[in-house]
Amino acid sequence: MKLLQKKLAAYTVPQEAKAAGIYPYFRAIASEQDPEVIIDGKRVLMFGSNCYSGLVNDPRIKEAAIEATRKYGTGCAGSPFLNGTLDLHKQLEARIAEYIGKEDVMIYSTGFGVNLGVVSCLTGREDYIIWDEQDHASIIEGRRLSFSQSLKYKHNDMASLEKQLSKCDPDKVKLIVTDGVFSMEGDVANVPEIVRLAKKYNATVMVDEAHGIGVFGPGGRGVCHHYGLADDVDLIMGTFSKSFASLGGFIATDKEITNYLRHHSRSYIFTASITPASTAAALKAIDIMIAEPERQENLWKLTRYALDGFRQMGCEIGATTTPIIPLFIRDNFKTFAVTADLLKEGIFVNPVVSPAVAPHDTLIRFSLMATHTLEQVTVALEKIQKVFKAHGVIE
């Protein structure tokens, strides 16, 4: 056995979980991703999706994707920098710029690629990237690729953020990067205070709205709009793979920044463009989210109901106020076992274990879609209470 294989062969956690019958990943879904899905021929309630708008199986979006495929084909066979820009891509960029309220927009092939390509190249060696310790992995990878000085602040701790800002050379660029809604624990960034500190220290602010769009703000425009601060946030990032029911991502900002990114951002220049189907799906999703505010209203009704239910049950749910509800287990193996037993009970949830979180912070991630019903949430609460009691998570 070669040295690489020998080294990697020591990693046996998946095999151990499989041997125990509790391996929770790569569960094959044989249907559309709706509030109910089919796994191994069995109908299961889906509480592990990121499609907060519930649009991923909407027939209008499907038809838009089909029509775009008929007109443009299945792919672009190149990056936007060269042969991969369609007039449809330009339409989507203009539509998002209007929707988010920024001068210009660039669309990337994935949301991960947005953060990787933007965070890694905007600042120089003498500049600073200041980031929340619970930022998404894509932000962290972008920061790691940058030559800039990296300063981490404690999660959503504005005193810690100011302490880091005070260390910076006032004449150098300071980029503050934060999730709007934190993807694992569901709490919301303190955007008003971040903006205030950015003004005080002449810093630039970038907010990742991947989990905020479709949930917060008028027309689902996100956390920055919810606070009325979209004009004060310099860069707003979003993904199409969640509420937009598609695949890809975008950065919305001013034209000086997009001009630089279009010619320097490697994950943009060297990745093939998103497909015509994905582009058309995202375009249609924007129209529906604006035209149907009742989706967002129902999502918040369900969220309040679920949060109350978990609190009454005695679950530890942290600081979440959003449709992302962490149910803390605080043990890797037990988190896997609970996930497996819930699937047997017909409830699909996601386990979050180390290294995604610290070992003592492992959790079940329960997330809601606008198309869930109160009855489905009630069933989930009952099943979770049953399984949690059996495993000693709650009394």
Number of C-alpha atoms within 10 A of each C-alpha: 7 6 8 8 9 10 10 9 10 8 10 9 11 13 11 13 15 11 10 12 13 19 19 20 12 6 11 9 14 13 12 11 17 21 21 19 19 18 16 10 10 13 14 21 22 25 23 20 21 21 25 27 25 25 27 23 13 14 10 14 24 19 15 21 23 18 15 19 17 12 10 14 13 16 15 17 14 16 19 23 15 12 12 17 16 17 8 15 22 15 14 23 21 16 18 25 20 14 16 24 17 21 15 21 27 24 27 27 24 22 24 21 25 29 28 25 26 27 26 25 19 18 20 15 10 14 20 26 25 24 25 24 15 21 20 19 13 17 26 20 17 19 27 15 14 23 16 23 17 15 20 16 19 14 16 22 15 17 13 15 23 17 12 18 25 11 10 19 13 13 10 15 19 25 24 25 23 27 27 28 28 25 20 21 26 24 21 20 21 17 24 15 16 23 20 13 19 21 13 11 17 17 23 20 22 24 25 28 24 28 27 31 30 31 28 22 17 17 22 23 24 26 28 25 20 16 13 13 14 20 14 17 21 20 22 24 25 31 29 26 19 25 28 31 26 26 20 25 25 25 30 27 23 15 13 10 17 20 12 12 20 15 11 16 20 17 21 25 19 13 18 21 27 27 25 24 26 27 28 24 28 27 24 20 24 21 13 19 23 17 11 11 14 12 24 25 13 18 24 20 15 23 23 14 14 22 19 11 17 17 11 9 17 12 20 16 21 13 12 17 17 23 26 28 27 27 24 21 27 18 16 18 17 18 24 26 19 24 26 23 21 20 18 12 16 21 25 28 22 21 26 26 21 14 8 13 14 13 14 13 18 25 30 24 24 25 24 27 30 25 18 20 15 15 9 16 20 15 14 23 16 13 18 22 19 15 19 20 13 13 15 10 19 15 11
